Amino acid sequence: DMDSAMVKASTAVNQLGDALPDMASTPTLMEISPDMMATQYIAVDYDGMDIYELSDYISENVLPQLERVDGVNDDLAQDQIDSRADTAADADAIEQSAAAPKKTFAITDTEQAAKYIGDSCAGALMDAWRAFAAEKEGGADADSALFSRDHVTHNDDGTVKSITANEGAPKVVLKRIMRDMDKAYYPTKTIVPSTEIVQDRVMLEVFRGCIRGCRFCQAGYVYRPVRNRSEELLRGYAVEAVEDSGYQDMTLSSLSTSDYPHLVELCDDLEDFCAQRHVTLALPSLRADNFSMALMERLQKGRKTGLTFAPEAGTQRLRDAINKNLTEEDLLESCRRAFAGGYSAVKLYFMLGLPTETDEDVLGIAEVASHVMHAWRESASNKNRGVRITVSTSWFVPKAHTAFQWEPQIPIEEYERRVKLLREAMNTKSVTYNWHPSPTSFMEAVISCGDRRLGKVIETAWRKGETLSAWEDYFDLNRWMEAFEECGLDPHFYANRKREKDELMPWAMISSGVTEQYLWREHERCYQSVTTPDCRTHCNGCGANLLLGRPCDG
């Protein structure tokens, strides 16, 4: 089909670009349609010619013999055959002809990435890269200067023994942040795609960071400290973005949007504008413990799109262990309020395999879903519409820079057993149960806890055809396992091994601002099922506020 053909063609073109020498122009796939599909393939292989001589030979001797079919002209055939010939060219000859191709194309990629991950350092990052690029023209190795900042040694058991910074490099790289979010760039003029995309709407970031401190959440730790945008500035951004794009949906986004202190006032500010433009406001990250009647009334003025809550665990003991700071009664009260207000769809997100989880915790998820169903029967304003309760579970993945970075992921067989246990217990009508496939979550854990040796594994898997791995249709665990075997590494060493307190982590040379001592203290509190208050209740001394030089906006 055309989708498959487009993916294969794009992959081939990208691979071709990596193989070309510096003096060659970058290949581009301009268009593909059924009328342009090739009617025949011709492979030409001649050891006595280099890539350019072979291309000239094809132009002079092969193309004239081809007939035009359904508008397929010589130029298109030329492109196809060139690509075919380039792919078969001698790789050693190409490597000797110029510097590594990655240095040729990296600047564009870096400019794009810096816009999104650089926070306040995008300009400085590009200045540094251009300086390295200038050195490269003079013969210096820009890539090694940029990426080889330290030397790593390993113990016999595969763990990291030492990380030694090279001369002139800091021992620990501290992240750089945008201290004042009102000065952070926000793109009010965006490119509107001609096809449907995932975030096909205005995405308005109301604040950065999170006050909560869920122990499994990497984003909650690494985006600290909390920094709010002003209500007035957000109102202006919202109007400009909608007027420029024409979108009729707007999401007020953050890690926990209902924790924005001026949320109700912001919704009030946007009410008239959204009503006139038929724009619907959506809040993707609601806390069940602060979903107020005032907030629901604001959301009711647009289309009711359903509500999403994330209890994460099925029992109070486990919710305390992961520091969710949420009770079941908080959840049920928010659901009652929503059902009474006319909502008839609720999504509930949980995780399986969390540290200290037992079968009782797993079965507790089914009980929570049953209690939500009962809350609908008690409170729904219109029972004729019925109710849709969706329970989704993901597989816990330990992440770097979190309180659970020392924890293993449970084995795949155990995860699948727990899914089966929950599926058999989920017998409440109108409740749909979805679970995340295990192979992709396993690989996510491997890479999340991996070290720089995995770079070779990723490259090997890619050369075996592993592309677009986030899509189940293209993901193949067998290819990954073959890549690990060829590279002499064990994926279970990364995903399924508990780490000791004094183990040197592969990411120890990077600091998010949250201290290692704080993370370990939170790790210990998990096994005591002791919660830590949110940042708004009081400062817990994580260390991230030192990046601001003042108390954070929690």
N, C-alpha and C positions, 0 to 999 in steps of 0.2 A: 504494500500500500504506500501512499505518498508519504505518510509520517515516517515509516520505516526507511524509505528511500532518502528522505531529507536527513535523517539522523546519520545514516551510513555515509551519505555524500559529505555532510559537514565534518564528520570524523575523519574521512579520507583527506579532505582539504587541509584540516588542521595538522594532521600527521605529515602531510607533504610540506607544509610551511616549516615544521621543525627540522626537516631534512635538507632544506635549501641552504646554499652558502649566502654570506652576507650581501653579495652584490645582486642577488635575485630579488625581484619584487615579491611582496607578500601575496599569496594566492587568496582569492576571495570567491565564495559561492554566491553569485548574484541572484540566481533564480532557478527554480526547478518546477516543472509541471509535466503532466502526462505527455503533452505534445513534444517535449524536449528529451524524452527518455531515449537512450542510445538503442539503436537497432542491431548493432554488432560491436564486438570488442576485438581489437587487434593488438597483440602483444609483440613488441619488437625488442630483441635482446642481442646486442652485439658488443663483445668485450673490447673490440679495438677502438671504440669511440667513447669520448666523454659525453656528459649529459647534453652539452650544447650541440656537439656534432651530430648526436643522435636525433635531437629535435629538428635540426636542419634537414637531415636525411629523410625524416618522416614527412616534413613539409613538401619536399621536392619529389619524393618517390611514392609515398603511400597515399597522401590526401587526394591527389588527382584521380586515383582509382576509385574513390568512394562516390557513391551516388547520393544525391540529395533525396531524403525521404521525409515527407510530412514536415517540411520546413527546417529540418536539421541541416545546417549549413557547414561549410568548411571550417569556419572559425570555431564553432562549438566543438566540432570533431577534433580540431587542433588542440583545444584546451584539454579535452578528455585524454587524447593520446599523450600529450605532454605530461599530464599527471601520471599516467600509467608508466611512461618512460622514466619519470623522475623517481617514482617509487622503487623501480628496479635498478636505479643507479648504484654505483659502488659507494657504500657508506664511508669506507676509509678514505677514498679520494675526496669526498665532500668534506670530511672532518679536517683533512689536511689543507683544504683550500682557503679556509677562513676560521675565525674564532668560533666558539660554540654558538649555535643559533639562538640559544636562550638570551644571550646578551643583546641580540639585535631587537628582540620584540618585547623585552621586559619593561621598558619605560612606559609604554602605553598601559600595560596591565597595572603597573604600580600607581600611575596617576588615577586610574579608576578606583583601585582599592583604597587609596589614601582618602578619597572623598568620604568613605563610609567607615573606615576603621581607625582613621588617624586622630579622631576627636579634635584636639586643638593643634595637632602637629602636622597637618597635611602639607602646609607650605614648607616647613622645615624639612620634612621628609623628602620632598621633591628637590629642594636645594641640595641636600646631601647626595641624592641620587645623581643629580646632574654633575656634581663635583666628581663623583666616582666615574661617571661616564666620560668626563673630560680626561681623567687619568687613564682610562682604558684606551682612549685614542692615542695616548702617549706611550702605551705599552704596559700600563699597570693592569693588574687583574682586579677589575671592579667588583666582580661577584665575590671573590674571596675576601675582599676588604669589607663588604657589606654583610656577608653571612657567616664567615668563619671567625667569630669574635672570641671563641674559647676552645679549649681542648678538653675532651672527655675521656676518662679511663673507666674500665669496668672490672668488677670482681669476677672470680671464677664462676659464681652462680648467676652471672648476667646482670646483677644490679649495678647501679652507678657507683663507682668508687670515688671519683673526684671530678670536679668541673673547674678548670683553671682558666681564668680570663687571660687573653693575649695582652701583650704590652700595650698600654694606652686605653684598654677597654675597662669599663667598670666591672667590679665583681658581680654586682646585682644591677639589673636594669629595672628601674622604677617606672611604672606607667605614667604617662602624661595625660592630664585631663583638662577639659574645658571648665574653668572655675565658675564662670558666669554664663549660665545657659541663655540668658537674654542676648548675649553677644555671639552665640553659636549660630552657624549658618543653617538656615532652613530653606529648602527649595520650594518656593511658592509657584514657580513656573517649571512644570515637569513635562516630560515627553509622554504623550498619551498614546499607548500602543493601539494598533489596528486590530488586535486580537484580544481575546479574554486572557487575563493573567490572574495570579493568585491574589495580589493586593490591588485589585481593580477599583481603587477608591482614593480619597485623600487620607493620608496617614499623618495625623497631627501628634507629635511627641510632646506630651504635657510636662513630663519631668524625666530625669535620668537617675537611675539607682533604685534601691528598694529599701524600705524600712524594716522588712519582716525578718530576714535571717533564716529562711528554711535551709536546713543543713545539707540538703542534696543539690541545691540550686546554684550552679556556677555563675549565671548571670547576676543573681542577687548579691554575690560576693564581689565579682570583678568590676561591676559598674558602680560600686560605692565610690565616694559618698553620694548621698542624695542631694540633687540640685534641681530646683523647680524653675520652670519658666513662668513669667508673669502672666496673669490673666489677660491683661490688656493686649500684650503682644500676641498671645495665642489667638485672641479674637480676630486681630488683623490678619494673621497668617491664614486662618481658616477661610475668611472671606476672599482673600487674594487667591488662594489655592483653588477654591471652588469656581470662582469666576474665570480663572485662566484655563482650567481643565474641563469644566462642564460636568464633573462627576456629581452623582446624586447620592453618594454614600460617603460618610466621613467617620473615621475611626479615631477616637481619642486614645492614643496608645501610650503605654509604658509597661513596666514589669508588673505594676499593680495600680491600675488607673483609679480605682475607687479610693486610693490613699492620697490622691492629689487634694490638697487642703481647700482649693477654691473650685472644686468640680461642679457643685450645684450652681454657683454663681456664673461659671463659664457656660454651662448649659443654658442658663437664663439669658446670658448675653447673646447667644447664638440662636435663640428660639425664633425670633421674628425672621431673621435672614433664612434660616433653614425652612421655615414654613413657606415663605415666598418662593424659594427655589426648589421646593419639594425634596429637600436633602434630609436623609435619615442619619441620625447620630447613633454610633455603636460603641459599646465599651467592651473590649474583648477580655479584659482581665479583672474580673470582679472578685472581691472578697466577700464571702458569705457572712462575715461578722460585721460588715459595715454597709450592707446594701439597704439603704434607708427608703422609707416611703417617699421622701422628697425626691430622691434620685429616680425612683421608679416612675413617679409622675412626670418627670422630664423626659424619660425615655419613651413613655407611652404616647407622646405627641407625634412620634414618627411611626414607621412600620414596626410591628412587634416581630423581631427576628429570633426570639428565643434567648435564653440566658444560659451562661456557662459558669459553673463553679468547680473548684478543684480541691476536694477534701484530701486527696492523695492517699489516705489510708482508711481502713475500715473500722478501726477501733481507736478509742481515745488514748490508750497506752501508746500505740504506734504513732499517732499524730503528735503526741508530746515528744516522743523519741526523735522525730524529724523536725521538731520545733515549728509545727504548722500553726500553733496558737489558734486553734479553731475547735469548737465543740460541735457535736452533732446537733444540739439544740440551736446553735447559731445557724447551721445549714437549713434545718427544717423551718425555722422562723422566716428565713429569707425566701424559702420556697413557698410557704403559706402566703406571704405577702405578694409574691409574684403571681401565684395562681388566683388570688383574690383580685388582683389587678388586671386579669384577663390573659395572662400568659399561659400557654398550654404546651410548651416545649422546654425541657431543661436537659442540659448535658452535664455529666459528672465525670471528672477525670481522676483516675487513681493510678498508683504504681504498684507493681508486683516485684518482689525480690528486695525490698528495702532492708537495711540492716536491722536485725532483731525480729524480723517478721516471722510469724507462725501461721499455721493453718487457721487458727482462730481469727487472726487478722484478715486473712484472705476471705473467709466466710462472712466476716463483718461487712465486706463491701456489698454482698447480696442483701444483708439486713438493712444497710443504709438505703439502698434502692427501694426496698419494700416500704420503709418508713416514709420516703419521699412520695411514693405512690399513695400512701395513706394520707399524707398531708394534702395531696390534690383532692382526694375524696372529701376531706374536711372543709377545704377552703375555696375550691374553684368557683368562680362566679358564673361560669357557663360550662356545665358538664357535658352538654350535647356535642361539644367540639372534640371531646376525648383528650387524651394527654399522650405526649411522647417523651419518654425518659430514656436517654441514651447514656449508658455506662461504658466508658472507654478505659482500658488499662494499657500502660506501657511497661516495659521491662526496665528496672532501675539500672542506670549506667553511672558508675563512679566517675567523677570529673576532677580534674586538677584544680587547685586553689579553692577547694571546698572542705568542709568538715568531714566529708566522706571520701576524701582522696586516698585514704589508707585502706578502704574497704574493697572486697572483691565483688564481682558480679556473680550471682549464683549460676551453677552449671545450666546449660540449655535444657537438659532433661528435667531438671527440677523446676525450671520456669514453665515448661510445657505441662508438667504435672499440676502446678498451681492454677494454670489457665483452665485445665480440664476440671479441677475441683470447683472453681468459681462458676464455670459455665453450667455445670450440673446443678449448682445451687441457685442459679439465676432463673427462677421459675415464675416470677411475677409478671402478669400480663402487662402489656404496653411498655415493657422494659426491653430495650435492645442492647445487646452486649457486643462490643467490638474490642479486639485485642491486637496489639502490635506484633507483626511477624518476628520470630526469634532470630533468624540469621542476620538481618540488618542490624538489630540491636546488639548482637554479639560483636560484630565488626565495629560498631560505634564505640563499644567499651574498649576494644583492643586499641583503636586509634586514640581515644580520649586519654588512655593511660600509657601511651607509647612514648618512645624516645626517638632520637634522630635516626636510629637504625631502621625505623619503619619507612623512611624515605625510599630506600631501595625496594622494599616490599611493594609500596604503592606504585612505583614505576614499573616493576615487574608485572604486577596485576594489570596495569594499563596496557602494557605491551602484549598481554594475553587477550586483550579485548575488553577489559573491564572499564567501561565508560558509563556515565549517567547512572551511577550505582544507587543513587537515592530513589530511583524508580525500580519497583519490584520486577518489572518486565525485563530489566537489563542487569539486575544484580545476580551474580552467580557466586555462591560461597565456595564452590569447588575451585574456581579460578584463584580466589584469595588464598585458599589453603595450599594450592600448588605453588603460589608465589612465596608463601612463608617457608615451605619445604626447600625451595630452590635457594632461598637466602639464608637458610640455616637457623631460622628463628621459630619459636613456639608461640602462637597467639594466646594460648592459655596462660603463659607466663605474665602477660600484660593484663588480661581481663579477669582471671579467676584466682588471683593470688592476693592474700591479705598482707599488707605492708606493715612493718614495725615502725614505732615512733621515730627511731633514729635513722631510718633508711633515707639516703639522699635521693630526693626526687629528681627526675630528668628535667623538670621545669624550675629547679631551685634558683636558677640565675635570673628568674623573672619575678617581679613583685607587683601584685595588684594593689598594694597599700595596706591590705589586711595582713596582720602578722601571723606567722606560723604558730605562735603560742596561743593566739586566740582561736585558730582553727582546731588545734588539738584540744583545747578546753571544751569547745563545742562538741567535738567527737566523743569526749568522755561523758558529757552530759547526756548524750544520746543513750548510752547504756544504763544511765540512771533514770531515764525518762523524765528528765528535768528540763523545763522550758527556759528560754532566755527572752525577756521582754523585747518588744520592738523598739526601734530607735527613737520613736516619738515619745514613748513612755519615759525612757531615759537612755543616755549614752552608755553602751556596754564596753567601750574601750577597744574596738576592733583595730584602730590605728588609721583607718582611711581618712578621718577628718584632718590628719596632718597634711594631706595633699592639698587641702583648701587653705590651711593656716587659720582656720576658724571653725566653729561648730558647723556641722552639715545642716541641711534644710529639713532633716527628718522631723 
